[in-house]
């Protein structure tokens, strides 16, 4: 058993603020990936009044062995009120930047792309000044579904690579490394005005060289933003941690990523895909796209 090091200790959240965010979410019947995926930063983000909304859930049609979101082969029908309720939550929380993600819905013909579009449009209508980031699944390679999301024009499109190619069969058995890269490449080609983003977990047995190769592969498809964080085992039923990567190694990856042209690399033990997502607004001002 690998012992969790000191640098992974998280301050206890101020539950008064956490509770107020949860109250709004429960009132509107919404889910967050912060709760469903047991994110270690829930206290910090909820205290700041931010959340990553999980649509079309809470159950997922894929059973990835690293993920704490529940698996359901035949999940519930989509909630037609979800887009307006999400927009209401964004308004109540006065969010400047919102992240919208989803479970995998391989049971739907478009993988849920139309629901993403409805949510983006509802937020735009109610909170026109709020910038929008979507963290999308691979839609099983249905690129017409990807176009539906891109047509709604989120400021940022995020799709996680998750791990290195050698570990895909064990870590992400229903995913495909080449397909994920193609999704990001097509996004750049079809919507050059949208910032692209991806994220990987480490501590699953990958090597430094393999991580750097993934970073180079992502830059080869002109990915703008990268997050790198430590994998943490949610329960004993999930994949075990092979290594707790040092903060110094995370710093080295950040420096390498910046040297090969990423606009932003957020790399630390507690980094998650949506962590500090609000910094995207600063990035947009610094590196505007036409």
Residue pairs with C-beta under 8 A, 6 or more apart in sequence:
2 240
2 241
2 242
2 243
2 244
3 244
4 244
5 244
7 246
7 247
7 269
8 40
8 230
8 232
8 244
8 269
8 270
10 40
10 41
10 43
10 44
10 270
11 43
11 44
12 43
13 42
13 43
13 44
13 46
13 47
14 43
14 47
17 46
17 47
17 49
18 42
18 43
18 46
18 47
21 46
21 49
21 51
21 93
22 35
22 46
24 89
24 92
24 93
25 31
25 32
25 51
25 89
28 85
28 86
28 88
28 89
29 79
29 81
29 82
29 85
30 53
30 54
30 82
30 85
30 86
30 89
31 53
31 54
31 55
31 57
31 58
32 51
32 52
32 53
32 54
33 39
33 52
33 53
33 54
33 69
33 101
33 274
34 41
34 42
34 45
34 46
34 51
34 52
35 42
36 54
36 57
36 58
36 68
36 69
36 70
37 67
37 68
37 69
37 234
38 68
38 234
39 45
39 272
40 232
40 270
40 272
41 270
41 272
41 275
45 51
45 52
45 274
45 275
49 93
49 94
49 95
50 93
50 95
50 97
50 277
50 278
51 89
51 93
51 99
52 99
52 100
52 101
52 135
52 274
52 277
53 86
53 89
53 98
53 99
53 100
53 101
53 119
54 69
54 101
54 102
54 103
55 82
55 86
55 100
55 101
55 102
55 112
55 115
55 116
55 119
56 75
56 78
56 82
56 102
56 103
56 105
56 112
56 115
57 69
57 75
57 102
57 103
58 69
58 70
58 103
59 69
59 70
59 71
59 72
59 75
59 76
59 103
60 67
60 69
60 70
60 71
60 72
60 75
60 103
60 104
61 71
61 72
61 73
61 75
61 103
61 104
61 105
61 106
61 107
62 71
62 104
62 106
62 174
63 71
64 171
64 172
64 173
64 174
64 175
65 170
65 171
65 173
65 238
65 239
66 162
66 171
66 172
66 201
66 204
66 231
66 234
66 238
66 239
67 234
67 238
68 234
68 235
68 238
69 103
74 107
75 103
75 105
75 107
78 108
78 112
78 115
79 85
82 115
82 118
82 119
83 115
83 118
83 119
83 121
83 122
84 122
86 100
86 119
86 122
86 123
87 119
87 122
87 123
87 125
87 126
87 127
88 126
90 98
90 123
90 126
90 127
90 130
91 126
91 127
95 127
95 130
96 129
96 130
96 131
96 278
96 281
97 130
97 131
97 132
97 133
97 277
97 278
97 280
97 281
98 123
98 127
98 130
98 131
98 132
98 133
99 133
99 134
99 135
99 158
99 274
99 277
100 116
100 119
100 120
100 123
100 132
100 133
100 134
100 135
100 154
101 134
101 135
101 136
101 158
101 273
101 274
102 112
102 115
102 116
102 135
102 136
102 137
103 137
104 111
104 137
104 174
105 111
105 112
105 137
106 140
110 139
110 142
110 144
110 145
110 148
111 137
111 139
111 140
111 142
111 145
112 137
113 136
113 139
113 142
113 145
113 146
113 148
113 149
114 148
116 134
116 136
116 148
116 149
116 152
117 148
117 149
117 151
117 152
120 132
120 134
120 149
120 152
120 153
120 154
121 152
123 130
123 132
124 132
131 155
131 156
131 280
131 281
131 284
132 154
132 155
132 156
133 154
133 155
133 156
133 157
133 158
133 197
133 274
133 277
133 280
134 149
134 154
134 156
134 157
134 158
135 158
135 159
135 160
135 273
135 274
136 146
136 149
136 157
136 158
136 159
136 183
137 159
138 159
138 175
138 176
138 179
138 180
138 183
139 145
139 146
139 183
141 176
141 179
141 182
143 183
143 186
146 183
146 186
146 187
146 190
147 190
149 157
150 157
150 187
150 190
150 191
150 194
153 191
153 193
153 194
154 194
155 194
155 195
155 280
155 284
156 194
156 195
156 196
156 197
156 225
156 277
156 280
157 187
157 191
157 194
157 195
157 196
157 197
158 196
158 197
158 198
158 199
158 225
158 273
158 274
159 180
159 183
159 184
159 187
159 196
159 197
159 198
160 180
160 198
160 199
160 200
160 273
161 177
161 180
161 181
161 198
161 199
161 200
161 214
161 218
162 171
162 172
162 175
162 180
162 199
162 200
162 201
163 171
163 172
163 200
163 201
163 204
163 206
164 200
164 206
164 207
164 210
164 211
164 213
164 214
165 177
165 210
165 214
166 206
166 210
167 204
167 205
167 206
168 175
168 176
168 177
170 239
171 204
171 239
180 198
181 217
181 218
181 221
184 196
184 198
184 218
184 221
184 223
185 221
185 222
187 194
187 196
188 196
188 221
188 222
188 223
192 289
192 290
193 289
193 290
194 289
195 224
195 225
195 263
195 280
195 283
195 284
195 289
196 221
196 222
196 223
196 224
196 225
197 223
197 224
197 225
197 226
197 227
198 218
198 223
198 225
198 226
198 227
199 226
199 227
199 228
199 229
199 271
199 272
199 273
200 211
200 214
200 226
200 227
200 228
201 229
201 230
201 231
202 211
202 228
202 229
202 230
202 231
202 243
202 245
203 230
203 231
203 241
203 242
203 243
203 244
203 245
204 231
204 239
204 241
204 242
205 242
205 243
208 249
208 252
211 228
211 253
212 253
212 256
215 226
215 253
215 256
215 257
215 260
215 262
216 260
218 226
218 262
219 260
219 261
219 262
223 262
224 262
224 263
224 264
224 287
225 262
225 263
225 264
225 265
225 266
225 280
225 283
226 257
226 262
226 264
226 265
226 266
226 267
227 265
227 266
227 267
227 271
227 272
227 273
227 275
228 250
228 253
228 254
228 257
228 265
228 266
228 267
228 268
228 271
229 267
229 268
229 269
229 270
229 271
229 272
229 273
229 275
230 244
230 245
230 269
230 270
230 271
231 239
231 241
232 241
233 239
233 240
233 241
244 269
245 269
247 268
247 269
250 267
250 268
250 269
250 271
251 267
253 265
253 267
254 265
254 266
254 267
257 265
257 267
258 265
263 283
263 286
263 287
264 279
264 283
266 275
266 276
266 279
